[in-house]
Amino acid sequence: MGHSLLCLLGLFLLSTVNHGNTEELGVKATLTADRLTIPAGGSVTLTCDVKNSANFQYEWFREPNLNSNQKIAVAGESKRELVISKAGIYSCRGHKGTNSGPEESNLVVIRETGHGVNITVTADSTTIPAGGSVTLTCDVKHSADLKYEWVRETSSAVKSTEAVGSDKVIRISKGGKYQCRGWRTDTTSLIAQSDPVIIQETASKPRATLTAQSSVIPAGGSVTLSCSVEGSAGWKFDWFRRDSEFSGAQKIGAGTSEHTISISEGGIYYCRGGRGDPVFSTEDSAAVTIQKQVLAAVKLQHSWSQIFTGDTITLRCEIQGGETKVWKYEWTAPNTNSPPTSSEYRLSRVSVSHSGDYRCRGSSDYLLTGWSDAFRLTVSSSKPRATLTAQSSVIPAGGSVTLSCSVEGSAGWKFDWFRRDSVSSKAQLMRGNEANRVISVSQGGLYHCRGGRGDPVYYTEDSSDVTVVETSSKPRATLTAQSSVIPAGGSVTLSCSVEGSAGWKFDWFRRDSVSSKAQLMRGNEANRVISVSQGGLYHCRGGRGDPVFSTEDSAAVTIQKQGKVWAAVKLQHSWSQIFTGETITLRCEIQGGEGKVWKYEWTAPNTNSPPTSSEYRISRVFSVPQWRLQMSG
C-alpha cells in the first residue's frame, strides 16, 4: 500500500499542508516537475517552492525505487531548482541558516522513457448498471516483464488516488477515473501508465426521506413521523426502529399506505418505500433520533423537616419511568460551579450558603428529562439544643423514672444518654446512638442527652441537666374503710393504695385482736378493693416487680360487727325507795353478749368522771337522780 501511494504522488501533485511556525520555519515546501518522464538522453527540472523563501537554502532527497526505503541526500545541491537525469522518488526541504524546516515536500515520482512500452485500458462498459459491475483490462504492447497496478482518482482537486487492484483484469462496482500502471519487476521502476478511463454509475435508487414532528416525545405524549419519496407517488412504507446505534433494527410497520405514524418510544427510526410487483424498494431513509421525555424530581434522602448548619445531607435525582436505564445527570445548585454528574448530590457539613433551589435532569438512550421542579433547601444558622424531660424527679423505692429526649421541629435523630453523680463529677455515657428517645432509669443522679444524625454524625448541643433523686425508704400502703362498723347481716368495703405510684398488687391480712397473729386473707390481688363481713383488725401491703418489691404494711383498721345485744341498768338491792345518806350500787347488765369482754361507759348527773366498769357505786346519796348508761363491747 505504501508503494502504491508513492507511485500516485509521482503522477499527481499534492496540495500543501501548513504546519508549525509560519514565520521563520516557513510552510511545507511544494515540489513540482516540468515533466514526469525523462526522455532518452534528456533530463527533468524539479522546483522546490516555499512561501516567504528569501535567503532560503534547499536540501534534496532521492529514493531509487519503491521498495528501497533508502532516502539519499543529493550531494552538493542547495538551489531552488534541480536538474536530474535519473528516475526515482524525489522530495525537498527549505531552511534558513542552520534551522531546517519541520517538514519535507510532497513526493514526486520521476520515471524513465518507457522504451516503446504502451499501456491501454479497455472496459466492457463505461457505465456500471445499478447493483452491477464493469470489467477493466490492462493491455500492454511491446511489454517487458511487468507487474500491474490499478489506481482510481479520489480527488481531482488534490490529485489523490487509491489503489484498487494488481491484476491485469479487475472488476469494479464504483464509478470514477481509472488508470493502469506498469512496473519493471527487476528494478521496481515505473515504465508506463495508461490514459485515464472514466467509468460512470447508473443513477441510484431513490432515497426515502423521514421527517419528525419533533425530536422529543413529551412526557405521556407522542410524536408523528412522516416518510416520503420526492417527485414520485404510489409508494407504501416500511418503518424501522432500533434501541441503539449497535442494536439490530426492528420492523414496527410494514407496507402501510399511510405516510405518517405516531410513536411514543424513543429510539433511532428510519423508513423505506416500496411499490410494484415484484416490489421495487427505495434506499433506506437517513436515520432520525427521537428522545422520550420522562419526569425527574429532587428528593432529600432523609425525612428531615429542618436542616442545621453542620449537617451532612444527600439529595437524590429520581427519574420516574427510567428505572432500568443508565442515566447521565446534570444538577443546578447555588454557589457551585462543579455540581456532580451522578444521581446523588452529597453536601457535607452544610452552611447557610448552601440554602437555595436545587434542580436535576437526566439523559439516557433516547430518554431525557426536563429540569425538575426546584427543591428548596433551607439551612438553619443555629445549632439545635436537645431537650430532656423526666416523668418525675423522684424515683419511688424499688421503681424507676422515664426520661425523654427530643429535638424540637426536626427528625431523624438518635440519642446519647449521660449521667453523673454530682455537679462536680464527670458525665459518663450510659447509652449511645439509641433510636428510642425514651429510657427508664432507677438510679439517682444528674442526667443529660444529645441528638446525632447523618454520616459523619452531626450532634446537637447537650440538653440541660435534669436531677433525679431516689426515695429514702419504702413507701407505706394506706388502708381505708367505708365504715368501722359492719351492719347486722352486711359488709364493709376496704381500699388499699400506695400514694404517687402505680402497678401494685395487694396482700390482705386480718387478726382477731391486738395480741393475736395476723392471717393472710388474700395475696397478689390486682384489685385494690375488697369487701369484709367479719369484724377484726385489718391491714394491707402492696407489691410489684420481679422479684417482688413490697411496701411497708398499712396501719391497722378496726372493724366492729353489730349484733342483737342490749344493755340495762339495775339496782343491786331491791329497794323501792332510796333515802339521803344511803350507799347504793348500780349494775350494767348486757343481755346477748355474755361471752364477751366489754368496755363500759356511763353517763350520770353532776359528775365528770363516771366509772368504766360494769358497776357504779354511789356513797351517801343526796338525791335520787335519773340514770342512763352508754356501753360498747
Salt bridges, closest charged atoms under 4 A:
ASP49 OD1 - ARG80 NH2 2.46
GLU59 OE2 - ARG93 NE 3.29
GLU103 OE2 - HIS19 NE2 3.24
GLU104 OE1 - LYS71 NZ 2.84
GLU149 OE1 - ARG181 NH1 3.70
GLU162 OE2 - ARG152 NH1 3.18
ASP238 OD2 - ARG272 NH2 3.82
ASP243 OD1 - ARG241 NH1 2.71
GLU265 OE2 - LYS292 NZ 3.36
ASP284 OD1 - ARG272 NH1 3.39
ASP311 OD2 - ARG453 NH2 2.72
GLU318 OE1 - LYS299 NZ 3.59
GLU330 OE2 - ARG361 NE 3.00
GLU344 OE2 - ARG316 NE 3.12
ASP357 OD1 - ARG376 NE 2.30
ASP416 OD2 - ARG450 NE 3.08
ASP421 OD1 - ARG419 NH2 2.67
ASP462 OD2 - HIS448 NE2 3.66
ASP465 OD2 - ARG420 NH2 2.19
ASP465 OD1 - HIS448 ND1 3.53
ASP507 OD2 - ARG541 NH2 3.39
ASP512 OD1 - ARG510 NH1 2.82
ASP553 OD2 - HIS539 NE2 3.72
ASP553 OD1 - ARG541 NH1 3.68
GLU589 OE1 - LYS570 NZ 3.56
GLU615 OE2 - ARG587 NE 3.08
